């Protein structure tokens, strides 16, 4: 580790990567960057919960946590700011769970036939 201007950096070869902000911001930004790459490659954020990026990042779990935090702010220990919500919206985030969008109420599955057409 090297120290410069009051911030810690990690030496990677000849390059020093600097981290600005707190650990939570860095972790969120890492997840966001992975989500953005996924969106650019697939055109959506329908990430399977068990999806892990080629870099080894558990993106599916990260996306699930963002949805949970958005839907349950009082239960979640995380903070999803308006800025973060806007960034995720811009890359196609759907805030409802897949179950919520694919389940059809039982009555919608019924087929109604007019009595005069039954046969």
GURO-141931 format. One record per residue (C-alpha): residue number from 1; residue in one letter; chain; x, y, z. Coordinates in nm, 4 decimals. Example, Ala and Ser with C-alpha at 12.3 -4.5 7.8 and 13.67 -1.06 7.14 Angstrom:
<nodes>
{1, 'A', 'A', {1.2300, -0.4500, 0.7800}}
{2, 'S', 'A', {1.3670, -0.1060, 0.7140}}
</nodes>
This chain:
<nodes>
{1, 'X', 'A', {0.0000, 0.0000, 0.0000}}
{2, 'X', 'A', {0.1130, 0.3503, -0.0730}}
{3, 'X', 'A', {-0.0309, 0.6693, 0.0609}}
{4, 'X', 'A', {-0.0808, 0.9859, -0.1374}}
{5, 'X', 'A', {-0.2668, 1.3064, -0.0561}}
{6, 'X', 'A', {-0.4355, 1.1455, 0.2423}}
{7, 'X', 'A', {-0.5951, 0.8641, 0.0384}}
{8, 'X', 'A', {-0.4922, 0.5009, 0.0177}}
{9, 'X', 'A', {-0.4037, 0.3502, -0.3172}}
{10, 'X', 'A', {-0.3087, 0.0022, -0.4283}}
{11, 'X', 'A', {-0.0009, -0.0433, -0.6473}}
{12, 'X', 'A', {-0.0815, -0.2534, -0.9528}}
{13, 'X', 'A', {0.2319, -0.2947, -1.1594}}
{14, 'X', 'A', {0.3469, 0.0600, -1.2282}}
{15, 'X', 'A', {-0.0001, 0.2065, -1.1934}}
{16, 'X', 'A', {-0.1549, 0.3213, -0.8676}}
{17, 'X', 'A', {-0.5320, 0.2859, -0.8386}}
{18, 'X', 'A', {-0.6820, 0.5475, -0.6114}}
{19, 'X', 'A', {-1.0056, 0.4923, -0.4268}}
{20, 'X', 'A', {-1.2082, 0.8029, -0.3481}}
{21, 'X', 'A', {-1.5056, 0.7936, -0.1185}}
{22, 'X', 'A', {-1.5954, 0.5381, 0.1425}}
{23, 'X', 'A', {-1.5918, 0.1601, 0.1128}}
{24, 'X', 'A', {-1.9685, 0.1377, 0.0552}}
{25, 'X', 'A', {-1.9485, 0.3835, -0.2344}}
{26, 'X', 'A', {-1.6622, 0.1873, -0.3901}}
{27, 'X', 'A', {-1.8510, -0.1406, -0.3566}}
{28, 'X', 'A', {-2.1697, 0.0060, -0.5002}}
{29, 'X', 'A', {-1.9803, 0.1633, -0.7915}}
{30, 'X', 'A', {-1.8091, -0.1685, -0.8636}}
{31, 'X', 'A', {-2.1495, -0.3385, -0.8811}}
{32, 'X', 'A', {-2.2883, -0.0603, -1.0968}}
{33, 'X', 'A', {-1.9981, -0.0877, -1.3429}}
{34, 'X', 'A', {-2.0571, -0.4641, -1.3704}}
{35, 'X', 'A', {-2.4303, -0.4013, -1.4216}}
{36, 'X', 'A', {-2.3542, -0.1455, -1.6912}}
{37, 'X', 'A', {-2.1274, -0.3934, -1.8739}}
{38, 'X', 'A', {-2.3998, -0.6579, -1.8517}}
{39, 'X', 'A', {-2.6564, -0.4122, -1.9884}}
{40, 'X', 'A', {-2.4280, -0.3158, -2.2770}}
{41, 'X', 'A', {-2.3765, -0.6835, -2.3653}}
{42, 'X', 'A', {-2.7347, -0.8072, -2.3166}}
{43, 'X', 'A', {-2.9553, -0.4990, -2.3592}}
{44, 'X', 'A', {-3.1291, -0.5481, -2.0241}}
{45, 'X', 'A', {-3.0690, -0.6148, -1.6562}}
{46, 'X', 'A', {-3.2550, -0.9452, -1.6382}}
{47, 'X', 'A', {-2.9601, -1.0925, -1.4528}}
{48, 'X', 'A', {-3.0095, -1.4456, -1.3161}}
{49, 'X', 'A', {-2.9543, -1.4422, -0.9406}}
{50, 'X', 'A', {-2.6693, -1.6939, -0.9726}}
{51, 'X', 'A', {-2.4905, -1.4984, -1.2487}}
{52, 'X', 'A', {-2.1218, -1.4291, -1.1870}}
{53, 'X', 'A', {-1.9280, -1.2060, -1.4279}}
{54, 'X', 'A', {-1.6113, -1.3203, -1.6025}}
{55, 'X', 'A', {-1.4220, -1.1141, -1.3419}}
{56, 'X', 'A', {-1.5819, -1.3213, -1.0650}}
{57, 'X', 'A', {-1.8299, -1.0565, -0.9495}}
{58, 'X', 'A', {-2.1637, -1.1961, -0.8188}}
{59, 'X', 'A', {-2.3734, -0.9532, -1.0231}}
{60, 'X', 'A', {-2.6991, -1.1471, -0.9896}}
{61, 'X', 'A', {-2.6882, -1.1169, -0.6119}}
{62, 'X', 'A', {-2.5938, -0.7491, -0.6343}}
{63, 'X', 'A', {-2.8928, -0.6701, -0.8609}}
{64, 'X', 'A', {-3.1220, -0.8650, -0.6277}}
{65, 'X', 'A', {-2.9926, -0.6615, -0.3297}}
{66, 'X', 'A', {-3.0610, -0.3348, -0.5137}}
{67, 'X', 'A', {-3.4198, -0.4420, -0.5786}}
{68, 'X', 'A', {-3.4655, -0.5492, -0.2184}}
{69, 'X', 'A', {-3.3248, -0.2198, -0.0907}}
{70, 'X', 'A', {-3.5530, -0.0232, -0.3244}}
{71, 'X', 'A', {-3.8632, -0.2209, -0.2237}}
{72, 'X', 'A', {-3.7830, -0.2452, 0.1495}}
{73, 'X', 'A', {-3.5945, 0.0679, 0.2550}}
{74, 'X', 'A', {-3.7018, 0.0294, 0.6179}}
{75, 'X', 'A', {-3.5721, -0.3297, 0.6383}}
{76, 'X', 'A', {-3.2528, -0.2873, 0.4416}}
{77, 'X', 'A', {-2.9352, -0.1618, 0.6057}}
{78, 'X', 'A', {-2.8238, -0.0178, 0.2716}}
{79, 'X', 'A', {-2.9068, 0.3215, 0.1254}}
{80, 'X', 'A', {-3.0245, 0.3595, -0.2309}}
{81, 'X', 'A', {-3.0002, 0.7290, -0.3131}}
{82, 'X', 'A', {-3.2015, 0.9047, -0.5823}}
{83, 'X', 'A', {-2.8785, 0.9372, -0.7816}}
{84, 'X', 'A', {-2.8186, 0.5621, -0.7668}}
{85, 'X', 'A', {-3.1796, 0.4892, -0.8611}}
{86, 'X', 'A', {-3.1477, 0.7226, -1.1624}}
{87, 'X', 'A', {-2.8228, 0.5549, -1.2710}}
{88, 'X', 'A', {-2.9846, 0.2107, -1.2545}}
{89, 'X', 'A', {-3.2979, 0.3344, -1.4325}}
{90, 'X', 'A', {-3.0757, 0.4627, -1.7143}}
{91, 'X', 'A', {-2.9422, 0.1121, -1.7789}}
{92, 'X', 'A', {-3.2763, -0.0642, -1.7751}}
{93, 'X', 'A', {-3.3290, -0.1654, -1.4123}}
{94, 'X', 'A', {-3.6715, -0.3158, -1.3460}}
{95, 'X', 'A', {-3.7582, -0.2705, -0.9808}}
{96, 'X', 'A', {-4.0201, -0.5414, -0.9542}}
{97, 'X', 'A', {-3.9095, -0.8985, -0.8918}}
{98, 'X', 'A', {-3.9331, -1.1422, -1.1778}}
{99, 'X', 'A', {-4.2037, -1.3304, -0.9864}}
{100, 'X', 'A', {-4.4092, -1.0125, -0.9648}}
{101, 'X', 'A', {-4.3931, -0.9615, -1.3412}}
{102, 'X', 'A', {-4.4504, -1.3220, -1.4503}}
{103, 'X', 'A', {-4.7186, -1.4417, -1.2111}}
{104, 'X', 'A', {-5.0683, -1.4081, -1.3478}}
{105, 'X', 'A', {-5.3600, -1.4095, -1.1074}}
{106, 'X', 'A', {-5.5535, -1.7360, -1.1275}}
{107, 'X', 'A', {-5.8693, -1.5702, -1.2627}}
{108, 'X', 'A', {-5.6773, -1.4383, -1.5628}}
{109, 'X', 'A', {-5.5957, -1.7950, -1.6643}}
{110, 'X', 'A', {-5.9619, -1.8890, -1.7036}}
{111, 'X', 'A', {-6.1106, -1.9194, -2.0490}}
{112, 'X', 'A', {-6.4633, -1.7913, -2.0801}}
{113, 'X', 'A', {-6.6914, -1.9304, -2.3464}}
{114, 'X', 'A', {-7.0199, -1.7756, -2.4397}}
{115, 'X', 'A', {-7.3034, -2.0200, -2.3682}}
{116, 'X', 'A', {-7.4365, -1.9932, -2.7259}}
{117, 'X', 'A', {-7.0885, -2.0821, -2.8637}}
{118, 'X', 'A', {-7.0153, -2.3741, -2.6306}}
{119, 'X', 'A', {-6.9980, -2.6910, -2.8009}}
</nodes>
